[in-house]
Amino acid sequence: MSRNDEVARRLEEFADLLEAQGVEYKPNAYRRAAENVREYPEPIEALAKAGEDAVAEIDRVGDAIAAKIVEYVQTGGIEELDELREELPVDMGALTSVSGVGPKTVGTLYEELSITTLEELEAAAEAGEIREVKGFGAKTEENILDNIPFARKSQQRSRLGNARPVADDLLATLRESSAVETAETAGSIRRWRETVGDVDVLVASADGPAVLEAFAEWDAVDAVIESGTSKGSVRADGMRVDLRVVDPDEFGSALQYFTGSKDHNVHLRNLAIDRGLKMNEYGVFDVSDVDDPDAGQRVGERIAGETEAEMYDALDLPLVPPELREDRGEIEAAQSGDLPELVEPDDLRGDLHTHTDWSDGRDDIETMVAAAAERGYDYYAVTDHAAGPGVFGNAGLSDGEIREQADAVASVAEDVDLELFHGIEANIDSDGVVTTDDDVLAELDLVIASPHSALDQTGETATQRLCRAIEHPHVDVIGHPTGRIINSRPGLDVDVSRVVEAAADHGVALEVNANPARLDLADEPIRRCVETGVPIVVNTDAHSPGEFDYLRYGVHTARRGWAEAADVLNTWEGSAIRSFLES
């Protein structure tokens, strides 16, 4: 596995510690370098082997940072980073997971109150100590205390976007072993839940020890937790990874069982019992003539288990896609023949929410459009940030700059073989007002309106805010509707049914933002859209070509919401997209 992400995380830690100590400018330099290292298409370790000059060829990686990268790849550590950790011995990740607590706040609280952990932060807030620190106050202390439970919960599970690449790399490694017949993910990661507790992988093999040996030698392993002949666990990339080896004849039943969910499996087992069958990780067994069906796991005549499809067929059910296995009506739909034909990644024809270096993107229009064309898209939209509340720094475009960009997009469109839309990601202020001038919005192909500020609103205030934006005559899509960041902030707490009804009334689509830190809308609101007939649009919100790969996270989230291709706006032909935008 490439170590790019690992190195990027060290640079981000460097940035946080510098910022916590009040250092100017350098933190942003380290964060920009981290972004480009993470997205660099070649393994960073290969560049490091070639030397500092080779590493410094990465955009925004200067000589000093390049030297630290080479040091880390060669030694496994960075001396200066270790010194910073000693100077500021805090659990930065846990503390900054509290909404409103950034690295500077961590630094101040350490200096004033010696706070190093989430538990110490909570104790200080409960004791009223934080309000006494200059620049804080009672309201800040109250907000910190209110947000700690969410932060604590977020520390227990990893984002899917962090776990899935680890799983993919392990699968690729295992599939190279001659001892492995089949390998697949299981558990919540196979169901594409937005967060996972750990990474579960299942292998079919007749040689468990050889598989476990290959597992232990996987180059991503930081530590071996346990290793037997058929099961093992390691720590890799900050996550626990569990592997289980099963008999090839029982791989299908084991895969079904260990994929879950628990509620889905319990429902299936009850159906099996009603038919005189026993269903478990070893297969489906006919126990109708068995005196004691509980005498063992493999009691009775085995009638299914080699494949997952057999497991469902034994109950006269079609194979239920993993994303649906949450016991939310999927078994009843399978029984009645009403399972949806879920959208597939290849169904998407384009991306309608992306950014360039005109705002906060990292590449120019030509580069982004060329990358979209290379992916085979039929159409593509440039939708940079408009100036407004919540947009980081001065990244948003003024009304005049939006008009200038329209000419630039039109010029690029003349030389590419795909339909190019020019739009904007406008801002929804705290009252629901779309802050870009109406005359400018009227000139654009596409208007995405997104909340970027006041993301702690709840109830009627938050719901009315989105509904007011939906009612705007030029708004086509509501982008990342709640503004949540998984494991970092919960986002707007809205009445989903009312927002979806407003979108239906005004012909507005709701976005499924595929960035794995967002996945917003989430699965259950997506299902509400599907049931109501409101189009969803799966966008990557890409700020560089590498982020087009986020698409799969959005599509699988849409699948968890029971979405078929027709429910997703950007599976439509370009002419149908144009008609929707002009209606």
Backbone hydrogen bonds, N-H to C=O, Kabsch-Sander energy under -0.5 kcal/mol:
donor,donor_aa,acceptor,acceptor_aa,energy
7,V,3,R,-2.7
8,A,4,N,-2.6
9,R,5,D,-2.2
10,R,6,E,-1.4
11,L,7,V,-2.0
12,E,8,A,-2.3
13,E,9,R,-2.2
14,F,10,R,-2.3
15,A,11,L,-2.3
16,D,12,E,-2.4
17,L,13,E,-2.5
18,L,14,F,-2.3
19,E,15,A,-2.7
20,A,16,D,-2.6
21,Q,17,L,-1.0
21,Q,18,L,-0.5
22,G,19,E,-1.9
23,V,18,L,-2.3
26,K,24,E,-3.2
28,N,25,Y,-0.5
29,A,25,Y,-1.5
30,Y,26,K,-2.5
31,R,27,P,-2.2
32,R,28,N,-2.6
33,A,29,A,-2.2
34,A,30,Y,-2.3
35,E,31,R,-2.3
36,N,32,R,-1.9
37,V,33,A,-2.4
38,R,34,A,-2.6
39,E,35,E,-1.6
40,Y,36,N,-0.7
40,Y,37,V,-0.7
46,A,43,P,-0.9
47,L,43,P,-1.2
48,A,44,I,-2.7
49,K,45,E,-1.7
50,A,46,A,-1.1
50,A,47,L,-0.5
51,G,47,L,-0.9
51,G,48,A,-0.6
55,V,51,G,-1.6
56,A,52,E,-2.5
57,E,54,A,-1.1
58,I,55,V,-1.9
61,V,58,I,-1.9
62,G,60,R,-0.7
66,A,62,G,-2.7
67,A,63,D,-2.2
68,K,64,A,-1.5
69,I,65,I,-2.3
70,V,66,A,-2.4
71,E,67,A,-2.2
72,Y,68,K,-2.4
73,V,69,I,-2.6
74,Q,70,V,-2.3
75,T,71,E,-2.4
76,G,72,Y,-2.7
77,G,71,E,-0.6
82,D,78,I,-2.5
83,E,79,E,-1.9
84,L,80,E,-2.0
85,R,81,L,-2.3
86,E,82,D,-1.8
87,E,83,E,-2.1
88,L,84,L,-2.1
90,V,88,L,-2.3
91,D,116,T,-3.1
92,M,90,V,-1.5
95,L,91,D,-2.5
96,T,92,M,-2.7
97,S,93,G,-0.5
97,S,94,A,-0.6
98,V,95,L,-1.4
99,S,97,S,-0.6
101,V,98,V,-2.5
102,G,100,G,-0.7
106,V,102,G,-2.3
107,G,103,P,-2.5
108,T,104,K,-2.4
109,L,105,T,-2.8
110,Y,106,V,-2.1
111,E,107,G,-2.3
112,E,108,T,-2.7
113,L,109,L,-2.4
114,S,110,Y,-1.5
115,I,109,L,-1.3
121,L,117,T,-2.0
122,E,118,L,-2.4
123,A,119,E,-2.3
124,A,120,E,-2.2
125,A,121,L,-2.2
126,E,122,E,-2.6
127,A,123,A,-1.7
128,G,125,A,-1.2
129,E,124,A,-2.5
130,I,124,A,-0.7
132,E,129,E,-0.9
133,V,130,I,-1.8
136,F,133,V,-1.9
137,G,130,I,-0.5
141,E,137,G,-2.0
142,E,138,A,-2.5
143,N,139,K,-2.5
144,I,140,T,-2.4
145,L,141,E,-2.3
146,D,142,E,-2.4
147,N,143,N,-1.8
148,I,144,I,-1.0
148,I,145,L,-0.5
151,A,147,N,-2.0
152,R,148,I,-3.0
153,K,149,P,-2.2
154,S,150,F,-2.3
155,Q,151,A,-1.3
156,Q,153,K,-1.5
157,R,154,S,-0.7
158,S,196,V,-3.0
160,L,194,E,-2.7
162,N,159,R,-1.2
163,A,159,R,-1.9
164,R,160,L,-3.2
166,V,162,N,-0.6
167,A,163,A,-2.2
168,D,164,R,-2.9
169,D,165,P,-2.1
170,L,166,V,-2.1
171,L,167,A,-2.7
172,A,168,D,-2.3
173,T,169,D,-2.1
174,L,170,L,-3.0
175,R,171,L,-2.5
176,E,172,A,-0.5
176,E,173,T,-1.0
177,S,174,L,-1.9
180,V,177,S,-1.4
181,E,179,A,-0.6
181,E,204,A,-2.8
182,T,204,A,-1.1
184,E,202,L,-2.4
186,A,200,D,-2.2
187,G,258,F,-1.3
189,I,186,A,-0.7
190,R,186,A,-0.7
190,R,187,G,-0.8
191,R,187,G,-1.2
192,W,189,I,-0.6
193,R,188,S,-2.3
196,V,158,S,-2.7
199,V,240,R,-2.5
200,D,186,A,-0.5
200,D,198,D,-0.6
201,V,242,D,-2.4
202,L,184,E,-3.3
203,V,244,R,-2.5
204,A,182,T,-3.0
205,S,203,V,-0.6
205,S,246,V,-2.3
207,D,179,A,-0.5
211,V,207,D,-1.6
212,L,208,G,-2.7
213,E,209,P,-1.9
214,A,210,A,-2.1
215,F,211,V,-2.3
216,A,212,L,-2.2
217,E,213,E,-1.5
218,W,215,F,-1.1
221,V,218,W,-1.8
222,D,235,R,-3.5
223,A,235,R,-1.5
225,I,223,A,-0.6
225,I,233,S,-2.1
226,E,233,S,-2.0
228,G,231,K,-2.7
232,G,243,L,-2.2
233,S,226,E,-2.7
234,V,241,V,-2.2
235,R,223,A,-3.1
236,A,234,V,-0.5
236,A,239,M,-2.9
237,D,220,A,-0.7
239,M,236,A,-2.1
241,V,234,V,-2.9
242,D,199,V,-3.2
243,L,232,G,-2.9
244,R,201,V,-1.9
245,V,230,S,-3.2
246,V,203,V,-2.9
250,E,247,D,-2.2
251,F,248,P,-1.1
252,G,305,G,-0.6
252,G,306,E,-0.8
253,S,305,G,-2.4
254,A,250,E,-2.3
255,L,251,F,-2.8
256,Q,252,G,-2.3
257,Y,253,S,-2.4
258,F,254,A,-3.1
259,T,255,L,-1.3
260,G,256,Q,-1.2
265,N,261,S,-2.5
266,V,262,K,-2.5
267,H,263,D,-2.0
268,L,264,H,-2.0
269,R,265,N,-2.8
270,N,266,V,-2.1
271,L,267,H,-1.8
272,A,268,L,-2.3
273,I,269,R,-2.4
274,D,270,N,-1.9
275,R,271,L,-0.7
275,R,272,A,-1.2
276,G,273,I,-1.8
277,L,272,A,-2.9
278,K,285,F,-2.7
280,N,283,G,-2.3
283,G,280,N,-1.2
284,V,304,A,-2.1
285,F,278,K,-3.1
286,D,301,E,-3.2
287,V,276,G,-1.9
287,V,285,F,-0.9
288,S,276,G,-0.5
290,V,287,V,-1.6
295,A,292,D,-2.1
296,G,293,P,-0.5
299,V,296,G,-0.9
301,E,286,D,-1.8
302,R,300,G,-0.6
303,I,284,V,-3.3
304,A,284,V,-1.1
311,M,307,T,-1.1
311,M,308,E,-0.5
312,Y,308,E,-1.5
313,D,309,A,-2.6
314,A,310,E,-2.1
315,L,312,Y,-1.4
316,D,313,D,-2.2
317,L,312,Y,-2.3
324,L,321,P,-1.7
325,R,322,P,-1.5
326,E,324,L,-2.6
328,R,324,L,-0.5
333,A,329,G,-2.1
334,A,330,E,-2.1
335,Q,331,I,-2.3
336,S,332,E,-1.9
337,G,333,A,-0.5
337,G,334,A,-0.7
338,D,333,A,-3.1
339,L,333,A,-0.6
342,L,340,P,-1.2
343,V,563,A,-2.5
347,D,344,E,-2.0
348,L,345,P,-1.3
349,R,570,N,-3.1
350,G,570,N,-0.8
351,D,379,Y,-0.8
355,H,542,A,-3.0
357,D,363,D,-2.1
359,S,356,T,-1.7
361,G,356,T,-2.7
362,R,543,H,-3.1
368,M,364,D,-2.2
369,V,365,I,-2.8
370,A,366,E,-2.4
371,A,367,T,-2.1
372,A,368,M,-2.0
373,A,369,V,-2.5
374,E,370,A,-2.2
375,R,371,A,-1.3
376,G,373,A,-1.5
377,Y,372,A,-1.8
378,D,349,R,-3.0
379,Y,349,R,-1.3
380,Y,419,E,-2.1
381,A,351,D,-2.1
382,V,421,F,-2.3
383,T,354,T,-2.0
383,T,381,A,-0.7
384,D,423,G,-0.5
386,A,425,E,-2.2
387,A,397,L,-2.7
391,V,388,G,-1.5
395,A,392,F,-1.8
397,L,385,H,-2.8
402,I,398,S,-2.2
403,R,399,D,-1.7
404,E,400,G,-1.9
405,Q,401,E,-2.6
406,A,402,I,-1.6
407,D,403,R,-1.1
408,A,404,E,-1.5
409,V,405,Q,-2.9
410,A,406,A,-2.2
411,S,407,D,-2.0
412,V,408,A,-2.0
413,A,409,V,-2.4
414,E,410,A,-0.8
414,E,411,S,-0.6
415,D,412,V,-1.9
416,V,413,A,-0.9
418,L,416,V,-0.6
419,E,378,D,-2.6
421,F,380,Y,-3.1
421,F,419,E,-0.5
423,G,382,V,-3.0
423,G,421,F,-0.6
424,I,446,L,-1.3
425,E,384,D,-3.0
426,A,424,I,-0.9
426,A,448,I,-2.7
428,I,450,S,-2.4
429,D,427,N,-0.7
429,D,433,V,-2.8
432,G,429,D,-2.1
435,T,427,N,-2.1
435,T,433,V,-0.7
441,L,437,D,-2.1
442,A,438,D,-2.2
443,E,439,D,-0.6
443,E,440,V,-1.1
444,L,441,L,-1.3
445,D,422,H,-2.2
446,L,422,H,-1.1
448,I,424,I,-2.6
448,I,446,L,-0.5
449,A,447,V,-0.5
449,A,477,V,-2.8
450,S,426,A,-2.5
450,S,448,I,-0.5
452,H,428,I,-0.5
457,Q,454,A,-1.1
459,G,493,D,-0.8
461,T,458,T,-0.8
462,A,458,T,-1.3
463,T,459,G,-2.5
464,Q,460,E,-2.9
465,R,461,T,-1.8
466,L,462,A,-1.8
467,C,463,T,-2.4
468,R,464,Q,-2.6
469,A,465,R,-1.6
470,I,466,L,-2.4
471,E,467,C,-1.7
472,H,469,A,-1.3
475,V,472,H,-1.2
476,D,447,V,-2.4
477,V,447,V,-1.8
478,I,509,A,-2.1
479,G,449,A,-1.8
479,G,477,V,-0.7
483,G,480,H,-1.0
485,I,489,R,-1.9
486,I,517,A,-3.1
488,S,485,I,-2.6
489,R,485,I,-2.8
492,L,482,T,-3.0
493,D,457,Q,-1.9
494,V,492,L,-0.9
496,V,494,V,-1.1
499,V,495,D,-2.0
500,V,496,V,-2.8
501,E,497,S,-2.3
502,A,498,R,-2.2
503,A,499,V,-2.2
504,A,500,V,-2.3
505,D,501,E,-2.2
506,H,502,A,-1.7
507,G,503,A,-0.7
507,G,504,A,-0.5
508,V,503,A,-2.1
509,A,476,D,-2.7
510,L,535,P,-2.0
511,E,478,I,-2.4
512,V,537,V,-2.7
513,N,511,E,-0.7
513,N,520,D,-2.5
514,A,512,V,-0.6
514,A,539,N,-3.6
518,R,515,N,-2.8
519,L,513,N,-0.8
519,L,515,N,-1.8
520,D,513,N,-0.8
526,I,522,A,-1.8
527,R,523,D,-2.1
528,R,524,E,-1.6
529,C,525,P,-1.9
530,V,526,I,-2.6
531,E,527,R,-2.5
532,T,528,R,-1.5
533,G,529,C,-1.7
534,V,529,C,-1.9
536,I,567,D,-2.5
537,V,510,L,-1.6
539,N,512,V,-1.3
539,N,537,V,-0.9
541,D,353,H,-1.5
542,A,353,H,-0.8
547,E,544,S,-1.4
548,F,545,P,-1.9
549,D,546,G,-1.3
550,Y,547,E,-1.7
551,L,548,F,-1.8
552,R,549,D,-0.9
553,Y,550,Y,-1.4
554,G,550,Y,-1.3
555,V,551,L,-2.4
556,H,552,R,-2.4
557,T,553,Y,-1.6
558,A,554,G,-2.3
559,R,555,V,-2.3
560,R,556,H,-1.9
561,G,557,T,-1.0
562,W,559,R,-2.1
563,A,558,A,-2.2
565,A,341,E,-0.6
567,D,564,E,-1.3
568,V,565,A,-1.8
569,L,536,I,-3.6
569,L,567,D,-0.6
571,T,568,V,-1.9
572,W,569,L,-1.9
577,I,573,E,-2.2
578,R,574,G,-2.6
579,S,575,S,-2.1
580,F,576,A,-2.3
581,L,577,I,-2.5
582,E,578,R,-1.8
583,S,579,S,-1.0
583,S,580,F,-0.6
